[in-house]
Structure formats: C-alpha cells, structure tokens
Amino acid sequence: MRYLAVVVASVLFGIFPSIQDGVLLTGVTPLALVVVCNGISGLLGLAGAAARREELRVGKRQLLDLAMLGVIGLFLTDYLLNVAYTMIPVGYVTMIHFMYPSLVCIAMAVFFREKLNGWKAAAMVCSAAGLAFLAGGGFTGRPVGILVAFLTGVAYAFYMIASDRSSVGGLPVFTRVFYSNLFVVLTALCAAAAGVDGKPMLFPQTGSAWLGCLAVGAMLCAGTYLINIGIIRLGAGTASFIYMVEPITSLAVSAAVYRYHIGALNLLGCALILGSLAFAARGDSKAEAKAAG
C-alpha cells in the first residue's frame, strides 16, 4: 500500500495534460494556463495547510530550496517539455524525459552514497527498453530537441532529489505544495512579462475552459501532494520508478480520447515499464531487509 500514493499521483499526472490541451485549443496562452492552473493548485495547497494547521512560516534556506523546486523542478520542466514537443516527436520526448528515474538513482548513488543494487539496475535497463518501444520508430525533427528533452529529465530529477534531500524534506507536505506552486506562478508571470510566449497572456474566456483549469489545478495539487508523500515513504529513487505509470496512463488516455492506435510494440513497452516498477519495488524491499538485518 505504501506505493499507492505514487501510483495515484502518476495516474493524475497522466490524465490532466489531455485536459490542458483542450483548454489551450480555446485560445488560452500557455503561460496564462500555467498561472491559472498552478495558482489553483497553490490555493488548494494553502487551504489544505490551513485545514491541517500546518506551519506556513519557513526559514530562508527552506524558502530558497522551495524557490528552486518551483522554478527548476516544476516550471522549467514543463516549459522545456513544451519546447521539446515543437522539435521532435512526442514519443521521443516522453522516452528521453522518463530517463529521469535512472538519473535519480545514479545521482543518489554518486552524491548520497545510496546503494544501487542489481534490482534497481535491472529496473533502469527495463524502463529504457520499455520507453523505446513506446516511442516507436521513424525519428524526425531537430537534433537539439534531444538535448532539450534530456534537460527536462535533469530538471525533474532535481525536483525528486531535492524533495527528498534538501531542507524542504522537513516541511509539511501541503506547505510544500503551496510554496512550490507560488514560485511557479511568479516565474510564469515574469516569463510573460519578458514576452516568452510572443503574445499577450490570454486567460480562459468560457465556463468550460475555467472548469478544465479547475480540474487540472485540483489534480495538480493532489498529484504533487501524493508524490511528496511517496518520496517521504519510499525515497526519491524508488518513487521515481513507481511514477513511471504516468506514460502508460497518457497512452491509455490518448487511445480513449484521441483514438490513438496501440500496437503490439506499445503493449510490450507498457509491460517492460511495469516490469521496471516491479524490479524497483523488489530492490527497495531487499535494501530494507538488509538494513533491518
């Protein structure tokens, strides 16, 4: 059951991009969408913190770490993903981005001396193979898109590790959700003022668009809360691999909503990714047993 929080978070994060796409089709600009959706997520985090009477006062070091989580781990990841989508096929962006669980495990081993056992090594290999099958063949696009997609993985690996090992780890979870989303919104507003979108911000104009943003904000808040719970319970390395349910969910949503054809290689990719989850969980159990013994 301790893996459930991460699984639910990954399902939520696999669903809401389709809702975002629908909102963007109404004419809402990307940065305006970030401001609204992350703003709603932050307000819900604030409400959760108030309901649980969590302490909102943070120290200077914690505030800096929260700012880095919001700017690098969340905003930069989303922004670079959108850039990468314009350069190379979405399947390849997903494949490269979801190398981040392996990056997390390697970084935890190098910088924090966390043991990289054979089970987690097997999870890394299995996940890479599964993502390759999900991506499909026929690469087209600009080679620099590969670098941009890789940077999204680095940015999100930073988020996972910092959530586990920085001063943020000592804060209540809803407090983390509130502050990290606050810094995402502030960064998006600064980017809009700098003209990153190339046009003025356009916010939702219809009731359905606002409902879509509300749904995304709620799922974003719940997903961020749950992934942080998962990091607390499992550590960044194992939580990252369990989080790989997200690309499988995205594939299923694409098939249901956009009638995307799922072939045999896609199914094999899903099976390999699920296998990587099992290997990661097994490695986590073995490490705990060894520590207890």
Beta strands, then each sheet from edge to edge (+ up, - down):
end
